[in-house]
């Protein structure tokens, strides 16, 4: 009985950890693409923002899939957000500029996150002695 209760509790904790990670990823992604000024420090590495765009969108796609959101809706919303965010940056945020290559990096991130959630390494169960 104790084994069942602890396994169930561990499963619930795991679900909540994924939910918290998803909410954090969404908040960070929205801040990163819709902040009035470019988010993050200027590090002087050319095109590093493309890497950031890719990882932000990958994190949302990955954690959203792990949470159990419908994949088609999740990925569709992320693809739409990739395009809309660059249009908003171009037209509505005067200190930002919309960049089509940022949108491509966003789309690459969506694909990467979905691929990792589907085909990435899964957790290896521990052996109990």
N, CA, C and O atoms as CSV, one atom per row, in Angstrom:
chain,resi,resn,atom,element,x,y,z
A,1,UNK,N,N,0.822,-1.197,0.000
A,1,UNK,CA,C,0.000,0.000,0.000
A,1,UNK,C,C,0.859,1.251,0.000
A,1,UNK,O,O,0.548,2.223,-0.689
A,2,UNK,N,N,1.943,1.230,0.773
A,2,UNK,CA,C,2.816,2.389,0.828
A,2,UNK,C,C,3.472,2.647,-0.517
A,2,UNK,O,O,3.619,3.800,-0.922
A,3,UNK,N,N,3.870,1.582,-1.218
A,3,UNK,CA,C,4.476,1.729,-2.538
A,3,UNK,C,C,3.537,2.396,-3.516
A,3,UNK,O,O,3.975,3.208,-4.331
A,4,UNK,N,N,2.253,2.074,-3.458
A,4,UNK,CA,C,1.267,2.665,-4.348
A,4,UNK,C,C,1.065,4.135,-4.031
A,4,UNK,O,O,0.987,4.961,-4.940
A,5,UNK,N,N,0.980,4.467,-2.759
A,5,UNK,CA,C,0.769,5.853,-2.369
A,5,UNK,C,C,1.974,6.703,-2.760
A,5,UNK,O,O,1.804,7.799,-3.293
A,6,UNK,N,N,3.185,6.218,-2.506
A,6,UNK,CA,C,4.366,7.009,-2.832
A,6,UNK,C,C,4.533,7.146,-4.348
A,6,UNK,O,O,4.976,8.192,-4.822
A,7,UNK,N,N,4.190,6.115,-5.108
A,7,UNK,CA,C,4.275,6.206,-6.564
A,7,UNK,C,C,3.263,7.209,-7.089
A,7,UNK,O,O,3.566,7.977,-8.002
A,8,UNK,N,N,2.063,7.211,-6.521
A,8,UNK,CA,C,1.032,8.152,-6.929
A,8,UNK,C,C,1.434,9.578,-6.572
A,8,UNK,O,O,1.221,10.499,-7.360
A,9,UNK,N,N,2.006,9.760,-5.406
A,9,UNK,CA,C,2.453,11.089,-4.986
A,9,UNK,C,C,3.579,11.576,-5.882
A,9,UNK,O,O,3.599,12.743,-6.274
A,10,UNK,N,N,4.515,10.697,-6.208
A,10,UNK,CA,C,5.604,11.066,-7.112
A,10,UNK,C,C,5.092,11.459,-8.478
A,10,UNK,O,O,5.630,12.375,-9.099
A,11,UNK,N,N,4.064,10.785,-8.956
A,11,UNK,CA,C,3.474,11.101,-10.242
A,11,UNK,C,C,2.814,12.480,-10.212
A,11,UNK,O,O,2.942,13.258,-11.158
A,12,UNK,N,N,2.115,12.772,-9.128
A,12,UNK,CA,C,1.468,14.088,-8.999
A,12,UNK,C,C,2.500,15.205,-8.930
A,12,UNK,O,O,2.325,16.264,-9.533
A,13,UNK,N,N,3.562,14.962,-8.200
A,13,UNK,CA,C,4.626,15.966,-8.103
A,13,UNK,C,C,5.232,16.208,-9.476
A,13,UNK,O,O,5.472,17.355,-9.851
A,14,UNK,N,N,5.479,15.156,-10.221
A,14,UNK,CA,C,6.051,15.274,-11.563
A,14,UNK,C,C,5.132,16.092,-12.468
A,14,UNK,O,O,5.605,16.922,-13.243
A,15,UNK,N,N,3.832,15.864,-12.373
A,15,UNK,CA,C,2.880,16.619,-13.185
A,15,UNK,C,C,2.949,18.100,-12.832
A,15,UNK,O,O,2.962,18.955,-13.718
A,16,UNK,N,N,2.993,18.399,-11.541
A,16,UNK,CA,C,3.058,19.800,-11.122
A,16,UNK,C,C,4.380,20.451,-11.512
A,16,UNK,O,O,4.406,21.637,-11.842
A,17,UNK,N,N,5.454,19.713,-11.482
A,17,UNK,CA,C,6.738,20.266,-11.901
A,17,UNK,C,C,6.676,20.645,-13.381
A,17,UNK,O,O,7.137,21.721,-13.762
A,18,UNK,N,N,6.112,19.771,-14.215
A,18,UNK,CA,C,5.970,20.099,-15.640
A,18,UNK,C,C,5.065,21.313,-15.838
A,18,UNK,O,O,5.343,22.160,-16.687
A,19,UNK,N,N,3.989,21.401,-15.066
A,19,UNK,CA,C,3.082,22.557,-15.192
A,19,UNK,C,C,3.786,23.853,-14.838
A,19,UNK,O,O,3.653,24.852,-15.545
A,20,UNK,N,N,4.533,23.837,-13.746
A,20,UNK,CA,C,5.267,25.033,-13.332
A,20,UNK,C,C,6.313,25.394,-14.379
A,20,UNK,O,O,6.491,26.569,-14.702
A,21,UNK,N,N,7.002,24.394,-14.908
A,21,UNK,CA,C,8.006,24.652,-15.954
A,21,UNK,C,C,7.350,25.250,-17.190
A,21,UNK,O,O,7.918,26.142,-17.821
A,22,UNK,N,N,6.153,24.767,-17.547
A,22,UNK,CA,C,5.447,25.293,-18.714
A,22,UNK,C,C,5.061,26.752,-18.494
A,22,UNK,O,O,5.279,27.590,-19.369
A,23,UNK,N,N,4.489,27.062,-17.331
A,23,UNK,CA,C,4.086,28.445,-17.040
A,23,UNK,C,C,5.311,29.358,-17.057
A,23,UNK,O,O,5.253,30.461,-17.599
A,24,UNK,N,N,6.406,28.910,-16.474
A,24,UNK,CA,C,7.634,29.713,-16.470
A,24,UNK,C,C,8.154,29.921,-17.895
A,24,UNK,O,O,8.580,31.022,-18.243
A,25,UNK,N,N,8.122,28.874,-18.713
A,25,UNK,CA,C,8.596,28.988,-20.098
A,25,UNK,C,C,7.724,29.957,-20.891
A,25,UNK,O,O,8.236,30.764,-21.667
A,26,UNK,N,N,6.420,29.879,-20.698
A,26,UNK,CA,C,5.508,30.793,-21.404
A,26,UNK,C,C,5.763,32.236,-20.971
A,26,UNK,O,O,5.848,33.133,-21.809
A,27,UNK,N,N,5.885,32.458,-19.655
A,27,UNK,CA,C,6.120,33.816,-19.153
A,27,UNK,C,C,7.431,34.384,-19.700
A,27,UNK,O,O,7.480,35.538,-20.126
A,28,UNK,N,N,8.479,33.584,-19.687
A,28,UNK,CA,C,9.774,34.037,-20.188
A,28,UNK,C,C,9.716,34.305,-21.690
A,28,UNK,O,O,10.279,35.285,-22.177
A,29,UNK,N,N,9.039,33.436,-22.407
A,29,UNK,CA,C,8.925,33.614,-23.859
A,29,UNK,C,C,8.130,34.877,-24.198
A,29,UNK,O,O,8.532,35.648,-25.070
A,30,UNK,N,N,7.018,35.087,-23.521
A,30,UNK,CA,C,6.211,36.278,-23.798
A,30,UNK,C,C,6.964,37.550,-23.447
A,30,UNK,O,O,6.897,38.536,-24.181
A,31,UNK,N,N,7.676,37.535,-22.336
A,31,UNK,CA,C,8.489,38.694,-21.978
A,31,UNK,C,C,9.570,38.936,-23.037
A,31,UNK,O,O,9.808,40.070,-23.452
A,32,UNK,N,N,10.205,37.869,-23.455
A,32,UNK,CA,C,11.294,38.002,-24.420
A,32,UNK,C,C,10.861,38.573,-25.755
A,32,UNK,O,O,11.607,39.335,-26.369
A,33,UNK,N,N,9.672,38.222,-26.218
A,33,UNK,CA,C,9.263,38.685,-27.552
A,33,UNK,C,C,8.376,39.924,-27.537
A,33,UNK,O,O,8.261,40.603,-28.558
A,34,UNK,N,N,7.741,40.239,-26.396
A,34,UNK,CA,C,6.845,41.393,-26.367
A,34,UNK,C,C,7.318,42.525,-25.455
A,34,UNK,O,O,6.596,43.511,-25.310
A,35,UNK,N,N,8.484,42.431,-24.840
A,35,UNK,CA,C,8.995,43.524,-24.011
A,35,UNK,C,C,9.240,44.744,-24.900
A,35,UNK,O,O,9.668,44.604,-26.045
A,36,UNK,N,N,8.968,45.943,-24.369
A,36,UNK,CA,C,9.155,47.151,-25.189
A,36,UNK,C,C,10.589,47.342,-25.670
A,36,UNK,O,O,10.818,47.917,-26.734
A,37,UNK,N,N,11.544,46.867,-24.899
A,37,UNK,CA,C,12.949,46.922,-25.306
A,37,UNK,C,C,13.453,45.503,-25.446
A,37,UNK,O,O,12.874,44.569,-24.892
A,38,UNK,N,N,14.524,45.346,-26.182
A,38,UNK,CA,C,15.084,44.013,-26.369
A,38,UNK,C,C,15.467,43.425,-25.014
A,38,UNK,O,O,16.206,44.037,-24.244
A,39,UNK,N,N,14.955,42.239,-24.740
A,39,UNK,CA,C,15.175,41.599,-23.448
A,39,UNK,C,C,16.575,41.018,-23.367
A,39,UNK,O,O,17.150,40.602,-24.373
A,40,UNK,N,N,17.109,40.996,-22.169
A,40,UNK,CA,C,18.401,40.364,-21.943
A,40,UNK,C,C,19.557,41.316,-22.151
A,40,UNK,O,O,19.403,42.384,-22.744
A,41,UNK,N,N,20.712,40.920,-21.657
A,41,UNK,CA,C,21.893,41.776,-21.801
A,41,UNK,C,C,22.462,41.728,-23.211
A,41,UNK,O,O,22.284,40.749,-23.936
A,42,UNK,N,N,23.139,42.785,-23.580
A,42,UNK,CA,C,23.825,42.798,-24.871
A,42,UNK,C,C,25.183,42.143,-24.677
A,42,UNK,O,O,26.036,42.679,-23.969
A,43,UNK,N,N,25.390,40.994,-25.297
A,43,UNK,CA,C,26.624,40.234,-25.076
A,43,UNK,C,C,27.634,40.399,-26.205
A,43,UNK,O,O,28.769,39.940,-26.078
A,44,UNK,N,N,27.260,41.026,-27.282
A,44,UNK,CA,C,28.212,41.282,-28.352
A,44,UNK,C,C,28.471,40.121,-29.297
A,44,UNK,O,O,29.353,40.216,-30.151
A,45,UNK,N,N,27.733,39.037,-29.171
A,45,UNK,CA,C,27.893,37.903,-30.081
A,45,UNK,C,C,26.863,38.062,-31.200
A,45,UNK,O,O,25.662,38.102,-30.934
A,46,UNK,N,N,27.321,38.153,-32.431
A,46,UNK,CA,C,26.380,38.346,-33.534
A,46,UNK,C,C,25.352,37.206,-33.617
A,46,UNK,O,O,25.688,36.029,-33.487
A,47,UNK,N,N,24.127,37.585,-33.832
A,47,UNK,CA,C,23.001,36.671,-34.047
A,47,UNK,C,C,22.679,35.781,-32.844
A,47,UNK,O,O,21.983,34.779,-33.001
A,48,UNK,N,N,23.163,36.119,-31.658
A,48,UNK,CA,C,22.853,35.313,-30.471
A,48,UNK,C,C,21.360,35.376,-30.146
A,48,UNK,O,O,20.818,34.461,-29.525
A,49,UNK,N,N,20.704,36.444,-30.563
A,49,UNK,CA,C,19.266,36.535,-30.306
A,49,UNK,C,C,18.495,35.445,-31.044
A,49,UNK,O,O,17.412,35.052,-30.609
A,50,UNK,N,N,19.038,34.954,-32.153
A,50,UNK,CA,C,18.373,33.857,-32.876
A,50,UNK,C,C,18.393,32.583,-32.037
A,50,UNK,O,O,17.426,31.822,-32.021
A,51,UNK,N,N,19.500,32.363,-31.346
A,51,UNK,CA,C,19.607,31.201,-30.454
A,51,UNK,C,C,18.606,31.342,-29.318
A,51,UNK,O,O,17.937,30.377,-28.948
A,52,UNK,N,N,18.503,32.549,-28.764
A,52,UNK,CA,C,17.543,32.789,-27.677
A,52,UNK,C,C,16.110,32.556,-28.157
A,52,UNK,O,O,15.315,31.921,-27.464
A,53,UNK,N,N,15.785,33.069,-29.339
A,53,UNK,CA,C,14.445,32.848,-29.905
A,53,UNK,C,C,14.167,31.354,-30.047
A,53,UNK,O,O,13.099,30.877,-29.664
A,54,UNK,N,N,15.111,30.636,-30.586
A,54,UNK,CA,C,14.939,29.196,-30.790
A,54,UNK,C,C,14.689,28.479,-29.464
A,54,UNK,O,O,13.766,27.672,-29.357
A,55,UNK,N,N,15.509,28.773,-28.460
A,55,UNK,CA,C,15.363,28.085,-27.184
A,55,UNK,C,C,14.095,28.492,-26.443
A,55,UNK,O,O,13.487,27.658,-25.773
A,56,UNK,N,N,13.683,29.753,-26.548
A,56,UNK,CA,C,12.443,30.173,-25.884
A,56,UNK,C,C,11.241,29.413,-26.446
A,56,UNK,O,O,10.411,28.907,-25.692
A,57,UNK,N,N,11.157,29.339,-27.757
A,57,UNK,CA,C,10.029,28.643,-28.362
A,57,UNK,C,C,10.134,27.136,-28.170
A,57,UNK,O,O,9.116,26.462,-28.007
A,58,UNK,N,N,11.349,26.600,-28.188
A,58,UNK,CA,C,11.532,25.167,-27.939
A,58,UNK,C,C,11.096,24.805,-26.527
A,58,UNK,O,O,10.481,23.760,-26.313
A,59,UNK,N,N,11.413,25.661,-25.565
A,59,UNK,CA,C,11.041,25.381,-24.172
A,59,UNK,C,C,9.529,25.320,-24.007
A,59,UNK,O,O,9.016,24.456,-23.295
A,60,UNK,N,N,8.817,26.225,-24.654
A,60,UNK,CA,C,7.348,26.223,-24.555
A,60,UNK,C,C,6.768,24.999,-25.262
A,60,UNK,O,O,5.865,24.351,-24.734
A,61,UNK,N,N,7.275,24.682,-26.439
A,61,UNK,CA,C,6.779,23.508,-27.167
A,61,UNK,C,C,7.050,22.227,-26.387
A,61,UNK,O,O,6.178,21.364,-26.283
A,62,UNK,N,N,8.247,22.105,-25.844
A,62,UNK,CA,C,8.630,20.908,-25.102
A,62,UNK,C,C,7.804,20.754,-23.831
A,62,UNK,O,O,7.204,19.703,-23.606
A,63,UNK,N,N,7.766,21.788,-23.002
A,63,UNK,CA,C,7.041,21.670,-21.731
A,63,UNK,C,C,5.540,21.575,-21.946
A,63,UNK,O,O,4.852,20.874,-21.204
A,64,UNK,N,N,5.022,22.272,-22.954
A,64,UNK,CA,C,3.589,22.176,-23.247
A,64,UNK,C,C,3.188,20.777,-23.675
A,64,UNK,O,O,2.115,20.289,-23.320
A,65,UNK,N,N,4.056,20.140,-24.438
A,65,UNK,CA,C,3.796,18.756,-24.839
A,65,UNK,C,C,3.855,17.836,-23.625
A,65,UNK,O,O,3.018,16.948,-23.471
A,66,UNK,N,N,4.847,18.052,-22.765
A,66,UNK,CA,C,4.989,17.215,-21.565
A,66,UNK,C,C,3.821,17.396,-20.604
A,66,UNK,O,O,3.456,16.462,-19.889
A,67,UNK,N,N,3.233,18.591,-20.580
A,67,UNK,CA,C,2.070,18.842,-19.730
A,67,UNK,C,C,0.850,18.098,-20.252
A,67,UNK,O,O,-0.067,17.783,-19.494
A,68,UNK,N,N,0.846,17.823,-21.541
A,68,UNK,CA,C,-0.276,17.092,-22.121
A,68,UNK,C,C,-1.237,17.950,-22.916
A,68,UNK,O,O,-2.359,17.529,-23.202
A,69,UNK,N,N,-0.806,19.154,-23.277
A,69,UNK,CA,C,-1.658,19.993,-24.116
A,69,UNK,C,C,-1.815,19.344,-25.490
A,69,UNK,O,O,-0.910,18.653,-25.956
A,70,UNK,N,N,-2.952,19.560,-26.135
A,70,UNK,CA,C,-3.117,19.019,-27.483
A,70,UNK,C,C,-2.034,19.581,-28.409
A,70,UNK,O,O,-1.923,20.795,-28.580
A,71,UNK,N,N,-1.255,18.703,-28.992
A,71,UNK,CA,C,-0.063,19.106,-29.727
A,71,UNK,C,C,-0.400,19.997,-30.915
A,71,UNK,O,O,0.295,20.983,-31.157
A,72,UNK,N,N,-1.431,19.675,-31.645
A,72,UNK,CA,C,-1.777,20.494,-32.822
A,72,UNK,C,C,-2.125,21.918,-32.421
A,72,UNK,O,O,-1.689,22.869,-33.070
A,73,UNK,N,N,-2.905,22.074,-31.358
A,73,UNK,CA,C,-3.272,23.411,-30.882
A,73,UNK,C,C,-2.052,24.149,-30.350
A,73,UNK,O,O,-1.854,25.325,-30.653
A,74,UNK,N,N,-1.245,23.470,-29.569
A,74,UNK,CA,C,-0.052,24.083,-28.998
A,74,UNK,C,C,0.893,24.570,-30.092
A,74,UNK,O,O,1.309,25.729,-30.088
A,75,UNK,N,N,1.227,23.691,-31.019
A,75,UNK,CA,C,2.168,24.060,-32.074
A,75,UNK,C,C,1.573,25.110,-33.008
A,75,UNK,O,O,2.285,25.996,-33.480
A,76,UNK,N,N,0.284,25.015,-33.272
A,76,UNK,CA,C,-0.380,26.043,-34.085
A,76,UNK,C,C,-0.327,27.411,-33.428
A,76,UNK,O,O,-0.067,28.415,-34.091
A,77,UNK,N,N,-0.575,27.451,-32.121
A,77,UNK,CA,C,-0.512,28.715,-31.387
A,77,UNK,C,C,0.911,29.270,-31.374
A,77,UNK,O,O,1.110,30.480,-31.485
A,78,UNK,N,N,1.897,28.388,-31.239
A,78,UNK,CA,C,3.285,28.847,-31.236
A,78,UNK,C,C,3.715,29.364,-32.605
A,78,UNK,O,O,4.438,30.357,-32.689
A,79,UNK,N,N,3.283,28.711,-33.665
A,79,UNK,CA,C,3.601,29.180,-35.017
A,79,UNK,C,C,2.963,30.552,-35.251
A,79,UNK,O,O,3.604,31.459,-35.783
A,80,UNK,N,N,1.703,30.696,-34.851
A,80,UNK,CA,C,1.037,31.992,-34.992
A,80,UNK,C,C,1.754,33.057,-34.167
A,80,UNK,O,O,1.944,34.182,-34.630
A,81,UNK,N,N,2.150,32.705,-32.951
A,81,UNK,CA,C,2.856,33.657,-32.093
A,81,UNK,C,C,4.209,34.051,-32.678
A,81,UNK,O,O,4.647,35.190,-32.516
A,82,UNK,N,N,4.866,33.124,-33.351
A,82,UNK,CA,C,6.151,33.439,-33.977
A,82,UNK,C,C,5.994,34.548,-35.014
A,82,UNK,O,O,6.809,35.467,-35.081
A,83,UNK,N,N,4.950,34.454,-35.813
A,83,UNK,CA,C,4.721,35.448,-36.861
A,83,UNK,C,C,4.182,36.744,-36.268
A,83,UNK,O,O,4.670,37.828,-36.589
A,84,UNK,N,N,3.182,36.634,-35.407
A,84,UNK,CA,C,2.552,37.820,-34.830
A,84,UNK,C,C,3.534,38.623,-33.992
A,84,UNK,O,O,3.514,39.853,-34.025
A,85,UNK,N,N,4.388,37.945,-33.245
A,85,UNK,CA,C,5.328,38.672,-32.386
A,85,UNK,C,C,6.280,39.546,-33.202
A,85,UNK,O,O,6.621,40.654,-32.787
A,86,UNK,N,N,6.701,39.057,-34.341
A,86,UNK,CA,C,7.586,39.868,-35.177
A,86,UNK,C,C,6.839,41.031,-35.819
A,86,UNK,O,O,7.410,42.107,-35.992
A,87,UNK,N,N,5.578,40.831,-36.172
A,87,UNK,CA,C,4.778,41.944,-36.704
A,87,UNK,C,C,4.533,42.991,-35.626
A,87,UNK,O,O,4.598,44.190,-35.898
A,88,UNK,N,N,4.251,42.547,-34.407
A,88,UNK,CA,C,4.057,43.481,-33.292
A,88,UNK,C,C,5.341,44.258,-33.036
A,88,UNK,O,O,5.304,45.472,-32.835
A,89,UNK,N,N,6.468,43.570,-33.044
A,89,UNK,CA,C,7.735,44.261,-32.824
A,89,UNK,C,C,7.991,45.300,-33.920
A,89,UNK,O,O,8.494,46.389,-33.645
A,90,UNK,N,N,7.646,44.961,-35.140
A,90,UNK,CA,C,7.895,45.869,-36.260
A,90,UNK,C,C,6.972,47.089,-36.233
A,90,UNK,O,O,7.428,48.218,-36.415
A,91,UNK,N,N,5.680,46.864,-36.005
A,91,UNK,CA,C,4.696,47.926,-36.144
A,91,UNK,C,C,4.337,48.640,-34.847
A,91,UNK,O,O,4.007,49.825,-34.878
A,92,UNK,N,N,4.392,47.956,-33.710
A,92,UNK,CA,C,3.851,48.549,-32.478
A,92,UNK,C,C,4.880,48.858,-31.393
A,92,UNK,O,O,4.578,49.596,-30.455
A,93,UNK,N,N,6.060,48.321,-31.500
A,93,UNK,CA,C,7.083,48.568,-30.477
A,93,UNK,C,C,8.217,49.382,-31.106
A,93,UNK,O,O,9.069,48.826,-31.799
A,94,UNK,N,N,8.229,50.696,-30.867
A,94,UNK,CA,C,9.179,51.558,-31.578
A,94,UNK,C,C,10.652,51.267,-31.279
A,94,UNK,O,O,11.509,51.583,-32.104
A,95,UNK,N,N,10.967,50.680,-30.135
A,95,UNK,CA,C,12.360,50.390,-29.822
A,95,UNK,C,C,12.767,48.971,-30.205
A,95,UNK,O,O,13.872,48.529,-29.892
A,96,UNK,N,N,11.877,48.268,-30.879
A,96,UNK,CA,C,12.182,46.914,-31.361
A,96,UNK,C,C,12.022,46.916,-32.874
A,96,UNK,O,O,11.388,47.804,-33.445
A,97,UNK,N,N,12.598,45.920,-33.507
A,97,UNK,CA,C,12.398,45.789,-34.949
A,97,UNK,C,C,12.049,44.345,-35.269
A,97,UNK,O,O,12.677,43.411,-34.769
A,98,UNK,N,N,11.056,44.184,-36.093
A,98,UNK,CA,C,10.646,42.851,-36.515
A,98,UNK,C,C,11.670,42.285,-37.479
A,98,UNK,O,O,12.111,42.966,-38.405
A,99,UNK,N,N,12.038,41.056,-37.259
A,99,UNK,CA,C,13.066,40.429,-38.096
A,99,UNK,C,C,12.535,39.075,-38.576
A,99,UNK,O,O,12.235,38.204,-37.760
A,100,UNK,N,N,12.416,38.897,-39.892
A,100,UNK,CA,C,11.918,37.612,-40.384
A,100,UNK,C,C,12.810,36.433,-39.989
A,100,UNK,O,O,12.332,35.304,-39.875
A,101,UNK,N,N,14.093,36.689,-39.784
A,101,UNK,CA,C,14.983,35.604,-39.361
A,101,UNK,C,C,14.727,35.201,-37.905
A,101,UNK,O,O,14.962,34.056,-37.521
A,102,UNK,N,N,14.238,36.163,-37.094
A,102,UNK,CA,C,13.805,35.805,-35.742
A,102,UNK,C,C,12.607,34.864,-35.813
A,102,UNK,O,O,12.515,33.903,-35.050
A,103,UNK,N,N,11.683,35.154,-36.745
A,103,UNK,CA,C,10.518,34.275,-36.908
A,103,UNK,C,C,10.958,32.879,-37.348
A,103,UNK,O,O,10.393,31.882,-36.901
A,104,UNK,N,N,11.951,32.805,-38.210
A,104,UNK,CA,C,12.469,31.489,-38.618
A,104,UNK,C,C,13.117,30.761,-37.447
A,104,UNK,O,O,12.970,29.547,-37.309
A,105,UNK,N,N,13.831,31.500,-36.607
A,105,UNK,CA,C,14.420,30.888,-35.417
A,105,UNK,C,C,13.321,30.405,-34.466
A,105,UNK,O,O,13.448,29.351,-33.844
A,106,UNK,N,N,12.240,31.187,-34.360
A,106,UNK,CA,C,11.095,30.771,-33.540
A,106,UNK,C,C,10.509,29.461,-34.054
A,106,UNK,O,O,10.234,28.545,-33.279
A,107,UNK,N,N,10.324,29.387,-35.351
A,107,UNK,CA,C,9.752,28.177,-35.955
A,107,UNK,C,C,10.683,26.976,-35.781
A,107,UNK,O,O,10.226,25.855,-35.557
A,108,UNK,N,N,11.976,27.219,-35.884
A,108,UNK,CA,C,12.942,26.141,-35.639
A,108,UNK,C,C,12.839,25.676,-34.187
A,108,UNK,O,O,12.951,24.482,-33.908
A,109,UNK,N,N,12.628,26.603,-33.275
A,109,UNK,CA,C,12.459,26.254,-31.868
A,109,UNK,C,C,11.206,25.431,-31.624
A,109,UNK,O,O,11.225,24.481,-30.840
A,110,UNK,N,N,10.117,25.791,-32.291
A,110,UNK,CA,C,8.876,25.020,-32.166
A,110,UNK,C,C,9.124,23.587,-32.626
A,110,UNK,O,O,8.732,22.634,-31.954
A,111,UNK,N,N,9.777,23.444,-33.775
A,111,UNK,CA,C,10.068,22.103,-34.299
A,111,UNK,C,C,11.011,21.340,-33.366
A,111,UNK,O,O,10.807,20.153,-33.116
A,112,UNK,N,N,12.033,22.011,-32.855
A,112,UNK,CA,C,12.985,21.364,-31.956
A,112,UNK,C,C,12.310,20.892,-30.666
A,112,UNK,O,O,12.521,19.760,-30.230
A,113,UNK,N,N,11.509,21.751,-30.067
A,113,UNK,CA,C,10.820,21.383,-28.831
A,113,UNK,C,C,9.858,20.225,-29.032
A,113,UNK,O,O,9.790,19.318,-28.202
A,114,UNK,N,N,9.110,20.254,-30.136
A,114,UNK,CA,C,8.171,19.168,-30.421
A,114,UNK,C,C,8.927,17.865,-30.687
A,114,UNK,O,O,8.515,16.798,-30.234
A,115,UNK,N,N,10.026,17.961,-31.418
A,115,UNK,CA,C,10.820,16.764,-31.721
A,115,UNK,C,C,11.412,16.168,-30.448
A,115,UNK,O,O,11.361,14.954,-30.251
A,116,UNK,N,N,11.973,17.013,-29.583
A,116,UNK,CA,C,12.556,16.514,-28.332
A,116,UNK,C,C,11.507,15.875,-27.428
A,116,UNK,O,O,11.768,14.862,-26.779
A,117,UNK,N,N,10.325,16.473,-27.390
A,117,UNK,CA,C,9.257,15.905,-26.555
A,117,UNK,C,C,8.817,14.547,-27.088
A,117,UNK,O,O,8.470,13.650,-26.320
A,118,UNK,N,N,8.835,14.406,-28.404
A,118,UNK,CA,C,8.367,13.158,-29.019
A,118,UNK,C,C,9.451,12.085,-29.080
A,118,UNK,O,O,9.207,10.926,-28.742
A,119,UNK,N,N,10.654,12.480,-29.515
A,119,UNK,CA,C,11.694,11.493,-29.794
A,119,UNK,C,C,12.920,11.603,-28.900
A,119,UNK,O,O,13.814,10.760,-28.972
A,120,UNK,N,N,12.971,12.617,-28.067
A,120,UNK,CA,C,14.135,12.813,-27.214
A,120,UNK,C,C,14.275,11.694,-26.198
A,120,UNK,O,O,13.376,10.870,-26.029
A,121,UNK,N,N,15.406,11.680,-25.531
A,121,UNK,CA,C,15.633,10.613,-24.544
A,121,UNK,C,C,14.613,10.707,-23.419
A,121,UNK,O,O,14.362,11.779,-22.869
A,122,UNK,N,N,14.043,9.579,-23.098
A,122,UNK,CA,C,13.085,9.562,-21.990
A,122,UNK,C,C,13.835,9.212,-20.720
A,122,UNK,O,O,14.974,8.745,-20.750
A,123,UNK,N,N,13.177,9.445,-19.627
A,123,UNK,CA,C,13.797,9.170,-18.337
A,123,UNK,C,C,14.020,7.670,-18.185
A,123,UNK,O,O,13.107,6.878,-18.414
A,124,UNK,N,N,15.197,7.291,-17.810
A,124,UNK,CA,C,15.526,5.885,-17.614
A,124,UNK,C,C,15.128,5.506,-16.188
A,124,UNK,O,O,15.570,6.144,-15.233
A,125,UNK,N,N,14.295,4.473,-16.037
A,125,UNK,CA,C,13.880,4.090,-14.687
A,125,UNK,C,C,15.070,3.577,-13.866
A,125,UNK,O,O,15.943,2.874,-14.374
A,126,UNK,N,N,15.074,3.947,-12.603
A,126,UNK,CA,C,16.137,3.485,-11.709
A,126,UNK,C,C,15.871,2.064,-11.271
A,126,UNK,O,O,14.725,1.657,-11.078
A,127,UNK,N,N,16.938,1.324,-11.119
A,127,UNK,CA,C,16.811,-0.024,-10.597
A,127,UNK,C,C,16.807,0.033,-9.089
A,127,UNK,O,O,17.593,0.758,-8.479
A,128,UNK,N,N,15.931,-0.724,-8.500
A,128,UNK,CA,C,15.915,-0.804,-7.041
A,128,UNK,C,C,16.623,-2.074,-6.616
A,128,UNK,O,O,16.363,-3.146,-7.163
A,129,UNK,N,N,17.514,-1.963,-5.646
A,129,UNK,CA,C,18.263,-3.168,-5.244
A,129,UNK,C,C,17.402,-4.197,-4.559
A,129,UNK,O,O,17.896,-5.255,-4.169
